[in-house]
Amino acid sequence: METVRTLARRWPAAAGLATAVAALLTVADRDTAVTCVWVAALCYLAAAALHRPWMAWVAVPAGSVVVVAGEIAGVGRWVLLGIAAAALVVVAVIIGAPRRPVVAQSVAGVVYGGLALAALALDPDAGLVVAGLVLAAHAVWDAVHHRRKSVVSPSLAEACMALDLPLGLGLVVLGLAA
């Protein structure tokens, strides 16, 4: 019975790992890796900007909607994801969200997102390796927030660690093997 309870508490890790495996088996490409990085950064920024850790979970499907809307509208996902990030910063200023977490998440988003976007300018295989490394590196950001229990809910940080690290490293392997 204790084992069942322990496994039930690890549902975020199971969900993240299942998503990573599904992505590796179906859509393991550079665009997927870059999109994961951007949506992850957007989740953290949403939680900081709205000063609600649970908003990071809401931002997962919302970020997916933004990606699809960008592709359908023909402007590209990167444009709409950038606009969504800028809008979150504006909202943070308007509602008076604590400045430090918003600035930290904004800077992290620029760094992780910028490095991931740079991967799109590379040869597809090299870009896959770089994007995979950026995604795997984001797991460190997840671990820091999980340990501190700050900005996002611990369950979101746990799920992201279990998604970012295996998916990122799997994409690196695929890029190197190509």
TASULHU-V440913 format. One record per residue. N is the residue number from 1. RES is the residue in three letters. OMEGA is omega in degrees with one decimal (999 if undefined). D_CENTER is the distance of its C-alpha to the mean C-alpha in Angstrom with 1 decimal. Layout:
N_RES_OMEGA_D_CENTER / N_RES_OMEGA_D_CENTER
This chain:
1_MET_179.2_33.8 / 2_GLU_178.6_31.9 / 3_THR_178.8_29.8 / 4_VAL_178.8_28.8 / 5_ARG_179.0_27.8 / 6_THR_178.5_25.8 / 7_LEU_179.2_24.0 / 8_ALA_177.9_23.4 / 9_ARG_-178.4_21.8 / 10_ARG_-179.2_19.3 / 11_TRP_179.4_18.0 / 12_PRO_178.8_14.4 / 13_ALA_179.0_14.5 / 14_ALA_179.2_16.5 / 15_ALA_178.8_14.1 / 16_GLY_-179.8_11.2 / 17_LEU_178.2_13.8 / 18_ALA_178.4_15.4 / 19_THR_178.7_12.4 / 20_ALA_179.7_12.0 / 21_VAL_179.0_15.7 / 22_ALA_179.2_16.0 / 23_ALA_179.2_13.7 / 24_LEU_-178.7_15.8 / 25_LEU_-173.9_18.9 / 26_THR_-172.8_18.3 / 27_VAL_-176.0_16.0 / 28_ALA_178.3_15.4 / 29_ASP_-176.2_15.5 / 30_ARG_-179.5_14.2 / 31_ASP_178.3_13.0 / 32_THR_-179.7_10.9 / 33_ALA_-178.6_9.2 / 34_VAL_178.1_8.9 / 35_THR_178.2_7.7 / 36_CYS_179.1_4.8 / 37_VAL_-177.3_4.2 / 38_TRP_179.9_5.5 / 39_VAL_176.9_4.4 / 40_ALA_179.3_1.6 / 41_ALA_179.3_5.0 / 42_LEU_178.0_6.9 / 43_CYS_179.6_6.7 / 44_TYR_180.0_8.0 / 45_LEU_178.7_10.3 / 46_ALA_179.9_11.6 / 47_ALA_179.8_12.5 / 48_ALA_-176.0_14.2 / 49_ALA_-179.1_15.8 / 50_LEU_177.8_17.2 / 51_HIS_-179.8_18.0 / 52_ARG_-178.7_17.1 / 53_PRO_-178.5_14.7 / 54_TRP_179.1_14.8 / 55_MET_176.7_13.5 / 56_ALA_177.3_9.9 / 57_TRP_178.0_11.0 / 58_VAL_-177.6_12.7 / 59_ALA_178.5_9.9 / 60_VAL_177.9_8.3 / 61_PRO_179.0_11.6 / 62_ALA_177.1_12.3 / 63_GLY_177.5_9.4 / 64_SER_177.0_10.9 / 65_VAL_178.5_14.2 / 66_VAL_179.0_13.6 / 67_VAL_-179.0_12.7 / 68_VAL_179.5_15.9 / 69_ALA_178.4_17.9 / 70_GLY_179.4_17.3 / 71_GLU_179.3_18.5 / 72_ILE_-178.6_21.4 / 73_ALA_178.4_22.4 / 74_GLY_178.6_22.6 / 75_VAL_-179.9_20.9 / 76_GLY_-178.1_17.8 / 77_ARG_-174.9_14.2 / 78_TRP_179.8_13.6 / 79_VAL_-178.6_16.4 / 80_LEU_176.0_15.4 / 81_LEU_176.9_11.8 / 82_GLY_177.8_13.7 / 83_ILE_178.4_16.3 / 84_ALA_178.8_14.0 / 85_ALA_179.1_12.7 / 86_ALA_178.8_16.4 / 87_ALA_178.2_17.6 / 88_LEU_177.8_15.5 / 89_VAL_177.9_17.2 / 90_VAL_178.4_20.5 / 91_VAL_179.1_20.2 / 92_ALA_178.9_19.5 / 93_VAL_-177.5_22.7 / 94_ILE_-176.5_24.7 / 95_ILE_177.9_24.1 / 96_GLY_177.4_24.4 / 97_ALA_178.3_21.2 / 98_PRO_-172.0_21.5 / 99_ARG_-173.2_21.1 / 100_ARG_179.5_19.9 / 101_PRO_179.9_16.5 / 102_VAL_178.7_15.9 / 103_VAL_-179.8_17.1 / 104_ALA_-179.3_15.0 / 105_GLN_177.4_11.7 / 106_SER_179.0_13.1 / 107_VAL_178.3_14.2 / 108_ALA_178.9_11.0 / 109_GLY_178.5_9.3 / 110_VAL_-177.9_12.5 / 111_VAL_-178.9_12.6 / 112_TYR_-179.1_9.3 / 113_GLY_179.1_9.4 / 114_GLY_177.9_13.1 / 115_LEU_178.7_13.2 / 116_ALA_178.0_11.0 / 117_LEU_178.0_13.4 / 118_ALA_178.6_16.3 / 119_ALA_179.8_15.7 / 120_LEU_-179.3_16.8 / 121_ALA_-177.4_20.1 / 122_LEU_169.6_20.9 / 123_ASP_-175.6_22.9 / 124_PRO_-178.7_20.7 / 125_ASP_177.8_21.1 / 126_ALA_178.3_20.6 / 127_GLY_177.6_17.5 / 128_LEU_178.1_16.1 / 129_VAL_-178.9_16.9 / 130_VAL_179.8_15.4 / 131_ALA_176.8_12.1 / 132_GLY_177.8_12.1 / 133_LEU_178.6_13.1 / 134_VAL_179.1_10.4 / 135_LEU_178.2_7.7 / 136_ALA_178.9_10.3 / 137_ALA_178.2_10.9 / 138_HIS_177.2_7.5 / 139_ALA_176.0_9.1 / 140_VAL_177.0_11.8 / 141_TRP_177.2_10.0 / 142_ASP_-177.4_9.2 / 143_ALA_178.7_12.8 / 144_VAL_-178.9_14.3 / 145_HIS_177.5_13.1 / 146_HIS_-179.5_14.2 / 147_ARG_-178.6_17.4 / 148_ARG_-174.2_18.1 / 149_LYS_-177.5_17.1 / 150_SER_176.4_16.0 / 151_VAL_179.8_13.9 / 152_VAL_177.7_12.0 / 153_SER_178.9_14.0 / 154_PRO_179.8_14.5 / 155_SER_178.3_13.9 / 156_LEU_179.1_10.2 / 157_ALA_178.9_9.9 / 158_GLU_178.9_12.0 / 159_ALA_-179.7_10.3 / 160_CYS_176.0_7.0 / 161_MET_-177.8_9.6 / 162_ALA_174.7_11.4 / 163_LEU_-171.0_8.9 / 164_ASP_-174.7_7.5 / 165_LEU_-179.4_11.1 / 166_PRO_178.7_13.2 / 167_LEU_179.6_11.4 / 168_GLY_180.0_11.1 / 169_LEU_176.5_14.7 / 170_GLY_178.1_15.9 / 171_LEU_175.4_15.0 / 172_VAL_180.0_16.8 / 173_VAL_179.7_19.8 / 174_LEU_179.3_19.9 / 175_GLY_179.7_20.0 / 176_LEU_-177.9_22.6 / 177_ALA_-175.5_24.6 / 178_ALA_999_24.9
